[in-house]
Structure formats: C-alpha cells, structure tokens
Amino acid sequence: MPRILAIDYGQKRTGIAVTDELQIIASGLTTIPSATAIAFLKNYFEKEKVEAVLIGEPKQMNGQPSESAPIIKGFVTHFTNHFPEMKVIRVDERFTSKMAFQSMIDSGLSKKKRQDKGLIDEISATIMLQDYLTRKMF
C-alpha cells in the first residue's frame, strides 16, 4: 500500500512526515529548507510510493485564512504543477505548532532541543498526519 505524506510548509523550513506502508502510524521524516522542497519531494517520490500528500492550511481562530495562507497557496500551486497526478489534501493546521512544542516538553526534551524550530515543524507535520489517519479510520 502506498504511503501518505504530510507537509508543514513555511517560508524558511518545511517539516515532512510520512505514514508506514499500512497507513497506520505517522512518523516524522525530516525538516528541509523550503526552497528545496520540490527537489526533495521529486527524489522521495522516485523512491517511495505515495498516494496522497497532506498540506497544512493555516487558519486563524475564527476559521479565516491566516496571513501565511497566500504563501502556502503559492506552494500548493507550485506542487501541483510539478506533481499533477498526486492527490493533495488540505488540512487545518491550527495549534499543531503548540501541540508539537508541548509534546517535546512531555517527552522530556531539553530546553536546547525544544528551541530547534526544524524539529517543531517535523513534529507538526506528524501531528497533522496522525490526526488525518485517526479521522480516516472512523
């Protein structure tokens, strides 16, 4: 069974998470510079079967698009131009960064490691993906 990949795209960094081949568990894959996202994904798609890609949709508390929404929308357009056959699923990414930071505290990571914004992005992508998998099952 092909994997599902999640992308937490940002101006500087992009967190990436992926499912196992049975699409049961989400795991952080990496954090990359956003400028290299398309090249990284092209290489990854050549090696692994992926059936869908989740891309975070930033929203404000009232449900309206956040100020970073146009940047991510531009990335989605760029992504679909490069990978027109890939299914793209937009998912609400509200609170994922806060949840990622809290999970770092809960897991006992040192203060220095909690300051690693790349790790926060990777964990955020993992949270988005695991939430999607959980909702998909029910």
N, C-alpha and C positions, 0 to 999 in steps of 0.2 A: 504494500500500500504506500502511495506517495506521502511525503511529509507535508506539513503546513508550516509556513514560516511567518514570523511576525517582525515588523519593523517599527521601531520608535525613532522616527526621523527628526533630527534637529538641525539647526543651522551649522553647527560645528561637528557634532558627533551623532552617530546613528547606532542605536542598540538593536541587536538582532537575536531572536530566539527561534527555536525550531522544535517540532514535535519528534518523538520517536517514530519508527516506521508504522506502528499500530495506531498512531494518533491518540495516545492516551496521556502522555506526560510531556509537558513543555520544559525545555531546558535552555538556559542562556547559551548562546553560541559565541558571540563576540561583540565588541564595540569597535566601530571603524570611523575614520574621518568621513563626514558626509559627502565630500567631494569625490570619494572613491566608491560610493555605494553601488552605482550601476556596474562598474567593472567587477566589484566583489561578487555581486549577485549573478552576473553572467558566468563567472567562474564556478560559483556554487551550483547553479542550475545545470551546468555541464556535468557535474559530478554526482549530484543527487536528484532524485525525482521529487518534485514539489507540485502539489495540485492546486494550492491557493496561497496567497500572501495577504496577511492582515496588515493594514497600515493604520496607525493611530489617527484619530480625528479629534483635534484639540477643541474643547468647548469650554465656555465659561459656566459658572454655576447655574445661570438661567437657561442654559441649553444653546445659547447663541455661539457662533464660531469665535474662537479666541483670536488675538492679534497675530498669532503664528499660523493661523489657518491658511492664508494665501501661500506661505512658504511650502507647507506640506501639500497643498493642492498642486503647486507647481511641480513638486517631486512626483506626485501621483501621475500627472500628465507625462512627465519625462519617463517614468517607469513604464507606463502603458505603451508609449511609443517604442521603447526598446523590447518589451515583452508583451506584444499584443495578445498572445494566446493565454497568458497567465490570468487566472481569476483573481481579482482584487476585492477584498472585503474590508470596508472601513469600519473601525470600531472606536467607540468612545474611550478616550484615554484619560479622562478626568481622574485625578487622585492617584494615578499609577506611580508617579514620582514619589509622592508622600508615602504610599504603601511600600515602595521599594526601599526607601530610607528606613522606615520602621522595621522592615524585615531584616535589614542589615543590623539594626540595634538588637532585635530579638535573637538573631543568630550569634551575637557576641562579637561582631567585628570591631576592631579597634577604631578609635576616632580617626586615625590617619587613613585607614581603608575606607571609612564611611565618607571621606572627602573626595573619593575617586568618582567624579561625575560620570565617567565612562561606565563604571560598574552600575551606577544607578540607572543609566539608560538601558543597559543589558537586562537588568532585573525588571525594569518597567516593561520591556518587550515580553519578558517571560510571564509577567502577571497578566498582560493583555491576552496572551495566547492561552494560558491556563484557564482564564475566565471564559474565553470563547469555547474551549473544549468542554468545560463544565456545562455551559448553556446548550451546546450542541447535543450533549448526551441526553438532556431532558426535554 
